[in-house]
Amino acid sequence: EKLPGFDLGIDSIKTKTELEWIQYERKQKIKDVCADSSITFSGKNRNFEDIPNKDLDHLIVDDRHGIIYCYVPKVACTNWKRIMILLSGSLLKQGSPYHDPLEIPRDLVHNSTSHFTFSKFWKRYGKFSKHLMKIKLKKYTKFLFVRDPFVRLISAFRSKFGIKNEDFYSHFAIPMLQLYANYSDPPSSVNEAFSAGIKPTFVNFIQYLLDTQTENDRPFNEHWRQVYRLCHPCQINYDFIGKLESLDEDASYLLKLLNVEKFVQFPPSLRNRTVSSWEE
């Protein structure tokens, strides 16, 4: 039975208590991993103060509503960024704020000037920036969304290498073809490559990710960079962990917890989030 006054507005069969328990389990899993000395990864044991400023560029701040969102590419971040723009009023349309998140053009959504992130604090606040970040982390509601990490890799591969993308072809596909696909002189442009049927395979992509030399040349692109490097869950105590696999339910619950459900609704999903939505 659903609790009075807590209608998610979607076809959820979970009660408020069940949703709270799901959040408790997700947050506890993060705490357990962070406390487990047998599990190691870079930066796990450092303090928040030691995180380089450039590694804080995925934490978007909405001071108007006291919200911090850490976006993870390939995990519905386009629409969550739209929600943050709408709530913060950081973009205007002909002098007026947006009211429908889907009206915000995709190129503006992913333009770094559209968002106030932690990485911009130094320029605005100087030596007080880390202190102000810690205050906001303590007072604001912090959330992120994750998905099956292997499915996220498939999504990244299909969207960046399965369709024509000159930037990703020149920076990533060409080295993959040279190193793992025996193409000593691959086509110089993505159009030539696609016309010749030359593309890196998913196996080539995985070889690239596992190659210890890869990050000596350049850091992982954000579309396949690990979540712990984007959002620092061992240093930041997130209040809400959403999953792409339960996006509609989690989004509706989160917006209600944030007390903004009367102002904005998350765009509904039309497809299964684990199996079909590789491109998002």
N, C-alpha and C positions, 0 to 999 in steps of 0.2 A: 504493500500500500504506500502510495506517495504521500509525503508529508504535506500538510496544508501550507499554502503560500509558497510552495517551491515547485512550480511547474516549469520544467525545462523547455517547454515549447517544442519538443521534438518527440519522436517515438522512443523515448527512453523507458525502460522497465526497471531502472534502478532507483532506489530511494536515496534521499539526501545522505542518510547514514552510510549506505553502500558506496556512494561516490566519495564521501570523506575517507572511508576505509581504503579505497583504491589509491587515493592520494597519499595516505599514510604509508602504504606498502611501497609505493614508488619512491617516496622520499627516503624511507628507511633503507631501501636497496642501495641508494646512492651513498648514504652514510656508512653502510656496511662495507661497501667496496673501498671507500676512502679510508676506512679504519683498518682494512685488511693489509697487513704488511707483505703478504705473499703476492699481492697484485701490484705490479709496478708499471708506471708510465711517466713520461717526462712531465715535470712540473707538479706532480701529484702532491708533494709535501711542502711546497713553497707557501709563503704567506701571500695574502692578497697584495700587499704593498710591493712585493717583488715581481708582480706580473707587468711586463713591459706595456707601455701605453698603446703601442700598435696592436697588441693582442686584446684590446678592450673595445675594438671597433664594431663588435656585433651586439653590444649592449645598448639598446635604444631606450631613452628616458622620456617619459611623459610627466612633467612636473605638475601639470594641471590636475591630473587624477592620481598621482603618486604611483606610477606603474613603471616597471623596468622589464623589457622583453629582450631576451637573448635569441636572436634569430639564427636558425640552422638552415642553410640552403638545401633545397629538395625536401623540405618538411613544411609545406604550406606557408612558407615565409612570405610569399608575395601578398597573400591576403591578410596575413597578420601585420605586415608592414602597412598595408592600407588602413587597417583598423587603428594602428598607432598614429598615422597621419591624421585620420579623421578625429581621433580623440584629442590629440595635442594641438590641432589647428595649425600645424607647421606648413601646410600648403593651402593656398586659396585659389578659387576658380572665379575669375572676373571679380575679384575683391571680396568674395564670400567663401566661407568654409564649405568643404564637401560634406554632403549628407549621406551619400551612397558610396560605400567603399569601392564598388566596381566601376564607378565613374572616374576614379583616379588612374590616369594612364600608366601603363606598365613601366615605361622608361623613367617616369618621375618616381615611381615606387622604389626603383632600385638605384636612384641617384643619391649618392651619399649626402648631398646638400639638403635632402628632404628630411633628414633625421638628425636629432641631437643625441650623439652617442658618448659613452664614457671617454673614448679616445679624443674627443674634442674639448674635454674639460681643461686640459693643460693650457690650451691657447686662451681660454676664457678666464680661468682661475689661477693659473700659474702654480706656485708651490703649495697652494691650498687644495689642489684638485683631488688628490688621493683622500684627504680628510673629508671633503664634501662627498666623494663617492661612497665612503664608508657610512656616512650619515644617511644617505639616500638608500643604501643597501639595507640598513637597519629599519628604516621607516616605511619604505615603499614596498608594494607587492611585486614580487619577482617571479617571472614564469618563463618557461621554454617548452617547445614541442620537439619530440624525438620520433624516430621510426626504426624499424628493423634496419640495422646498419648495412646489411648485405643488399637489401632491397634499395636502400638509398644509393649505394654504389651503382646498381643497375640503372636507376633513374638518372644519375649523373652521366653515366656512359651514353645512354640512349639520347639524352637531350643535348649533349655537347659534341658527340662524335657520330651519332646516327643521323643527324641532319646537318646541313651546311652551316658551318660557323667558322669564318676565316680566322678569327682571333684564336680560338681553341685549336684549330688545325695547325696554324703556324707555330704556336707556343708548345703544344703538347702532342698532337698527332704525328707531326713530322719526326720528333725524337723517338716516339714509340715505334714508328715504321722502320727507322734506321737501326734502332737497338734490338728490336725483338721480332721484326717481320722480314728481315733480309732485304730491305730496300735501301741500298746505299745512296741512291739519288731519287727520292720520292718527288712527286709533282710539287711545284712551288706554291700552287694555289689550291684552295678547297674545291673549286669548280673543276679544275683539271683532274684532281684526285677522284672525285665522285664520277666524273665522266668515264674514267678508266676503271672504275670499280675498285679503287684502292682506298681502303679504310683500315684503321687499326681494329683488331678484334677485341672482344671482351677479355680474352686471355692475355693479349698484349697490354691491355689496361691494367690488369691485375699484376702482371710482371713489372710494369712501371711503378705501381704502388709499393710492391714488395722489395724493389731494388734499393739497397742501402745508399746507392749513389744519387738517387733521385733528388733528395732534399739538400744534398750538397750543392746542387745546381740552382734550385729554386724551391721555396717552401710549397707545400701542398696548396693547391687552389682551394678556395673556401667551399666549393661544391663537393669535395671529397675529404676535406680536412676533418679530423676526428672531433666529435662534439666536446670532449674534455679540453681541447685546445681552443675552441670557439667560445665556450660558455663557462669554463672553470668551475665545475660543480663541487670540487673539493674545497674551494675557497669561498664560494657564494652559496648561501643557504636558500635555495629556491623554495618559494611558497607553493608553487603549482607546477606539476610535471604533466604535460599533455602528450598524447600519442596520436600519430597520424592515423593509426588503425582504428581509433575511436574518436576521430576528429570532431564530428558533429556533436556528439554527446559532451566531450570535454570542452569544446569551445562554448557551448551554451552554458555549461556549469560555470566556467571561468568568468564569462561576462557577467553572470549574475553575482558571483563572489566579488567582482570588481565594482558592482553597483552601476554598471553602464549599459545594462541590457535594454534600457528604455531609449538609449541614444543610438545604439548601433547593434546590428545583428551580423554574425559571421556568415558569409555567403555559403549556402548549403552545398554539400558535395553531391555529385551525381553518380560517382563510380566507387567501386571498392578501392579502399585506400592502399591496400597492400598489393593486390594483384595487378590492377589496371593503371593506376595513376603514375606511371613511370616519369612522365614529363613534368610533373608539378614540383 
